[in-house]
């Protein structure tokens, strides 16, 4: 069928190990230069530029020039969600590269997934919000309930934060190390930013792993249920 989605063409740019490593280096949400991404992939600047051009043309990356430097980021949260889902699938097959997540406790506990919280802590937040009835699960989507909106207000978010926008407020995102969903979308980003503002989480200078502060560990233990069942989507 010629009118079906061309999945092969979409996935082809990521089939190269060097390009895959450069995409993974951007999963912490930070912008990187061509040289930095080349170093992450073990490539020189000229070769890295060619690979990055292919990723940009394919819609995986976007570039922004500031002065002498060109900075690259993932093109959108949807791209980050796709990469995270592919990481989860890759973890179910024999891996040729070391699996960092399972061997790195800090990365596995709490990390950035583009612009929201992932890892065991991210899954815990998602499951708690679901079990408390703050998220409504439906086929193909996720909604913030009225009680969830009240929780968000109590947590320090404003009505402006939660107002309708072009990007989804709530989105399931498959966690590659936990093999369960964590919360993506604008609400996932807002909750992470709020936890950082409260001093519960801190970013490291490099990498995706987040530091959970002692105060944050106590506060998160009170704010989010430790063991919660996620309701099944409504039929």
N, C-alpha and C positions, 0 to 999 in steps of 0.2 A: 504494500500500500504506500503510495507516494505522499499521502496527506497525513501520515502518522508522524509523531514527534521523532526527530532524528537523535536518538539517545547516543548512538555511537559517535556522532560528530561532537556532541556536547562533552562526552567523557574523554575523547581523544587527547586533548591538551594535557590532561592529568596523568596520562599513561606513562609519561616520561618521569623517571625517579627524581631527576634534578628539579623539574618544574613542580612536582608534588612537594618536595622539601621546601621550596620557596613559598608555596601557598600555605603550608603548615606554619612557617615562620611568621605569617601575618595573622594567625588565629588569636593572638593576644590583643588584637584591635589597634595596635600601634602602626604608624606609617614607617616604612623602611626605604632606604635608598637602594639603588641598583647594586652598589658595592656591598652593602650589608646583606642583601638577599643572595648575591653571588657567593659570598663567604659562607652563608648557611647551606648552600648547595654544593660547595666545593668547586665553584666555577670562577673564571676570570670575568672582568667587567664586560668585555665584548660579547662573550658567549652568554653571560647572564642577560644582557640586553636583548639578545635574540629570543631567548626563552620567555622573558617577561613580555615582549611584544606579542608573542603568540597567546599568552594568557590574557593580556589586555584585549586583543582583538576578539577573543572568544567570550569576553564579557565577565571573566572571573575577577579581574583587577581593574582599578582605575588609577590614573596617574595625575599628580599635581606638581607643577614646577614652582619652586621658591628659590629665587636667586640662581645659583649655579647648580643646585641639586634638584633632581626629580624624585618625588616621594610616591611610593605605591602603597595602596591599601586594598583590602578586599572590596569588591564593587558594591556589595549590599549585605544586609543581614541574611537575606535569602541564600546568598552564596555561602556565607558562614555556616548556615544550617545544613546546606548540602554537604559541605566538607565534613562537618561533625558527624553526619549520618554515614558518610563513606568511611570515616575512621572507625565507627562502631562496627560496620560490616567487615572491615579489614581485620578487626580483632577476632572475628569468628573463624578466620581461615589461617592456615599456616603462614606465619609472618617471616619475611626475610630480613626485616629490620628489627632492631631491639624495640620492645614494647615499653616505652618510658613510663606510661601511666601506672600500670600495676606495680612497678618497682620503685616509684617515687611517691612516698606517702603524702608530701605536701601538695604535689600536683594532683594526686588522686582525691585528696580531701576537698580542696577548694581551688578553683582556677578560673581564668577568663575563657569564655567561649565567645569570641569577638567582643561583644559589649555587655554581656550578662554573665551571671554566676553559674558555674558548672561544677562537676565533681560530686562527691557524696553530699556535701553541704547544699549544693544547688538542687539535688534530687530531694533532699529532706525538706527544703523550703517548698518545693512544688507539691510534694505529697501532703504536707501540712495544710497548705492553702486549699488543696482539693478536699481533704477530709473534713475541714471546717466549713465547707460549703461556700468558700470564697471564689472558687472557680467552677464554672459549669461546663461539663464535658459533653460535646455533641459530635455526631459524625462529621469529620472533616474540619473541626474547629474547637475553639476554646473561648469562653466568655467570662468576664468579671461580673459576679452577681452583685445585687444591692448590698448584701452583707459584706462582700469583698470590697466594695467601694468604701464602705464605712471603715473597714479595717485599714485600707490604704490611707484614708484621711487621718486616722489615729496614729498611723505610722509616720506621718509627716508629709504625705503627698497631697497636692492640691487638686482641685477640680480641673484646673487648666492642664495639669499633668495628664489627667485621665480623659481629656476631651477627645472626641473622634479626630482621626488624622489619616493620612494616606497609608501609613504603615499599621499593621495589626497591633492592638494593645496587648493581646495575649497570644502566645504561640507555643505549641509543644516543640521541644528540641531534643532529639535523642542524644543522650550522654554516652560518649564513646567508651568511657571506662566503667561506668555503672550499668550500662545496657538498659537504662530506664530513662524516662523523660525528665528534663529540667525545664524551667520556665524561660522562654525567649520572648521576643517582641519588645515593645516599648516598656511594658511593665517589668519585664526581667531586667532591663537596663536601669529603670528608675529605682527598683528595689536595691540593686547593687550599689548605685550611687548613694542611696540613703544609708546603707550599711557602712559605706566608706565615710560618709559625713559624720556618722555617729561614732566612728573610731572602732567599729567592730572588725573591719577588714582593712588591710593595707596592701597596696601593690608593691611588688618587688621591682628593682631597677630594670631587670631583664626577665624575660620568660613570662609564662602564663600563670604560674602558681601564685596564689594569694596568701598573705599572712593572716591567720585568724588570731586576733589579740586575746589575751586572757579575759578582758571585759567583754569582748565580742562572743567568746565561747559561752560565758555565763548568760548573756542577754539573748543569744540565739536559742539557748536551751530553754529559756522561758517563753520566747515569742513563737517558736515553731515546734510542733509536736515531734518527738523523736521517732516514733513508729506510727505511721499513718497509712491507711489503705486508700488508693486512688479509686474513686468511683468509676464505673464503666460508663462510656458514652450512652446517652439516651437513644433509644431506638427511633 
